[in-house]
Amino acid sequence: MKLSFEHAYRPFQSGQSATAADLRALEAAANGLLPADYKTFLLKANGGSLRPFAFELEVPGSDFKERVHALDYLYEVKEIHRRSQLKMAPALRNIPPGRLAIGTTVSELTITLNLRVQGKDQVEAWVRDTFNVWGEGANRTVVPVADSFSAFLGLLRDLPDAYVSFWAGFGKDGETATRITLP
């Protein structure tokens, strides 16, 4: 199943392509292999905004009441390194163990990719608490969204309650979005 999207680099993205060397470095830093579908996406798009961009998800047992979420943007490789806190000691990280931060929603969920044996390659939503390390305070909620990155992309829709006016069509040069097709 091929999926087509409008793709745009946001102004805070570099607009630079990811390379195979970038992906090997990310895998080495994360101490885990990236799934093939996610590598294909990074090599083709290296993050940015996608349209359609909305998905439905209920976060059980939480004060988080939103059910429709708008994907703000997916991180480029350099931002994945930073947001996943790969240079920090594991005991000091607030990101759930064995995950990479790969994007964010308008509702401030972090989209993660699970690299652990259990749940391998799942895309999840992390209700982040940036004030506490993982497992302390409110920083303990991760909800599975899809079994793979491709399955996650397959969930994205234009839904009526999904902040339609938020998404903007920025291209690499600040102009329009481009069309991409992903396997």
CORNOR-V753615 format. One record per residue. N is the residue number from 1. D_LAST is the distance of its C-alpha to the last C-alpha in Angstrom with 2 decimals. Layout:
BEGIN
[[N & D_LAST] [N & D_LAST]]
END
This chain:
BEGIN
[[1 & 6.47] [2 & 4.64] [3 & 6.48] [4 & 8.95] [5 & 11.56] [6 & 14.80] [7 & 14.88] [8 & 18.28] [9 & 19.98] [10 & 22.89] [11 & 26.28] [12 & 26.46] [13 & 23.25] [14 & 23.92] [15 & 21.43] [16 & 21.08] [17 & 18.00] [18 & 17.45] [19 & 18.25] [20 & 17.85] [21 & 21.47] [22 & 20.79] [23 & 18.34] [24 & 20.94] [25 & 23.60] [26 & 21.83] [27 & 21.41] [28 & 25.06] [29 & 26.32] [30 & 24.57] [31 & 25.69] [32 & 22.41] [33 & 19.08] [34 & 15.91] [35 & 13.02] [36 & 10.35] [37 & 7.54] [38 & 10.32] [39 & 11.34] [40 & 8.23] [41 & 8.87] [42 & 12.52] [43 & 12.45] [44 & 10.78] [45 & 12.66] [46 & 15.15] [47 & 15.96] [48 & 17.56] [49 & 17.65] [50 & 15.06] [51 & 16.06] [52 & 16.02] [53 & 17.37] [54 & 19.53] [55 & 19.50] [56 & 22.41] [57 & 23.94] [58 & 27.53] [59 & 28.94] [60 & 31.66] [61 & 35.05] [62 & 34.69] [63 & 36.31] [64 & 32.86] [65 & 33.07] [66 & 30.12] [67 & 27.63] [68 & 25.28] [69 & 23.69] [70 & 22.25] [71 & 19.78] [72 & 21.76] [73 & 19.47] [74 & 17.34] [75 & 19.34] [76 & 18.98] [77 & 19.74] [78 & 23.50] [79 & 23.68] [80 & 21.94] [81 & 24.79] [82 & 27.38] [83 & 26.35] [84 & 25.84] [85 & 29.40] [86 & 28.64] [87 & 31.95] [88 & 34.00] [89 & 35.65] [90 & 33.79] [91 & 36.91] [92 & 36.85] [93 & 33.26] [94 & 32.66] [95 & 28.96] [96 & 28.55] [97 & 28.74] [98 & 25.71] [99 & 23.36] [100 & 21.71] [101 & 22.04] [102 & 18.69] [103 & 19.68] [104 & 22.34] [105 & 23.18] [106 & 26.00] [107 & 27.87] [108 & 27.91] [109 & 25.79] [110 & 23.95] [111 & 20.39] [112 & 20.38] [113 & 18.28] [114 & 20.44] [115 & 21.02] [116 & 24.01] [117 & 24.36] [118 & 24.94] [119 & 21.97] [120 & 19.75] [121 & 16.34] [122 & 17.36] [123 & 17.00] [124 & 20.56] [125 & 22.87] [126 & 25.93] [127 & 29.03] [128 & 30.27] [129 & 33.92] [130 & 34.34] [131 & 38.04] [132 & 37.84] [133 & 36.32] [134 & 33.99] [135 & 36.04] [136 & 38.86] [137 & 39.74] [138 & 36.98] [139 & 34.30] [140 & 33.24] [141 & 30.59] [142 & 26.95] [143 & 25.15] [144 & 21.98] [145 & 19.39] [146 & 16.38] [147 & 15.84] [148 & 12.68] [149 & 10.94] [150 & 7.97] [151 & 11.05] [152 & 12.77] [153 & 10.44] [154 & 10.82] [155 & 14.53] [156 & 14.90] [157 & 17.23] [158 & 20.04] [159 & 22.92] [160 & 26.54] [161 & 27.80] [162 & 25.16] [163 & 27.04] [164 & 25.69] [165 & 28.08] [166 & 26.83] [167 & 23.53] [168 & 24.37] [169 & 22.66] [170 & 23.41] [171 & 21.86] [172 & 22.57] [173 & 25.96] [174 & 26.62] [175 & 25.83] [176 & 22.93] [177 & 19.30] [178 & 16.62] [179 & 13.61] [180 & 10.14] [181 & 6.78] [182 & 3.81] [183 & 0.00]]
END
